[in-house]
Amino acid sequence: MEDTQPYISFILPCYNEEKNLRVVMDQLLGVLQELPWDWELIIVEDASTDGTQEVVRQQAARDLRIRAIYHQQNAGLVGAIKTGQENARGQYAMYLMADQEFDSREIPLYISKIEKGADLVVGIRWQRDAYSLSRLLLSVVYIFILNFLYRFRCNDYNWIRIWPTDFHRQAPIESKSLFFLAETILKASDLGYKIVEIPSNHRGRPWGKSTSSNFFVMLHALMEAIIYRFKRKSVAARLKATHHPVRRQRETLPQESTSLSI
């Protein structure tokens, strides 16, 4: 295989997804193999306790563009995404899910927004019919509090997104909780990146239970959000003094596209 830099690196964290991963990979590869862009897929196996590791080995053998990374200890969703980010070779990186909740057929839509001028594309789950009442309530409260804290408008902080790979290397994310995803959006906004939201279909997971949406996970994220609120200005000033993003020539975003700003 020719060792060329891929246009986009897909990051797929996995933890105890033995029953979901095969289906996800079948659907995902069906989409990726039709893309006109060069790509790589990084599967991060996060020290699962079921048979996920063996499934990852099998799936990684399906295409030379797939790389598997195995954690010796569970690092959680944030740790798995960071591992994928650190190993990504593409110009852009896109975080995916191994639980069947994301429809991989939407991937070309995300990339098309990048092609039209967006720097960061954020998926918005307009419908969450598969959510339990408690999970829905936690999500609504979390979004409301973050928007209030930062005087910022974002409709979904924790869903699929695509970003420039160099962004996290030049603007390291400090959070160790789920706030990691929101911190990415806030720092990108502070640096003047064009952020675009697009509607995304949310599907319920047929197997297993989400480990990133319980009360204690959200509480940890909110605590980090409050701490970051008080140091955001100083962090933004430091980043602006040292950060020099490389911008491609892009066509102007259409007026109907949703961009976020403070």
Number of C-alpha atoms within 10 A of each C-alpha: 5 4 5 10 14 17 15 23 28 22 26 21 27 27 25 21 25 22 17 20 22 18 13 20 19 11 15 18 17 13 15 19 12 9 13 9 12 15 22 22 27 24 26 25 27 25 18 18 12 13 13 22 24 12 17 23 16 11 19 19 12 11 12 10 15 17 20 19 19 18 16 10 10 15 17 18 20 18 18 24 25 20 21 26 24 13 15 24 20 22 15 23 26 26 18 25 17 24 25 22 17 21 16 19 12 14 19 16 14 23 21 12 21 22 15 14 19 24 21 27 25 23 22 20 19 13 12 13 11 14 15 9 10 11 16 15 11 16 18 12 13 18 18 16 14 20 16 11 14 16 11 15 15 22 19 21 25 19 18 20 23 24 25 21 20 19 22 16 11 13 19 14 17 12 17 16 21 23 25 22 20 21 20 20 20 20 21 21 19 17 16 12 20 18 23 22 21 17 16 19 15 20 17 13 16 12 13 12 11 11 10 15 17 13 12 10 14 19 17 14 20 18 13 19 23 14 10 18 13 12 10 17 12 10 14 18 13 12 17 16 8 10 14 11 14 9 10 9 9 11 10 9 17 10 7 6 13 13 19 17 16 11
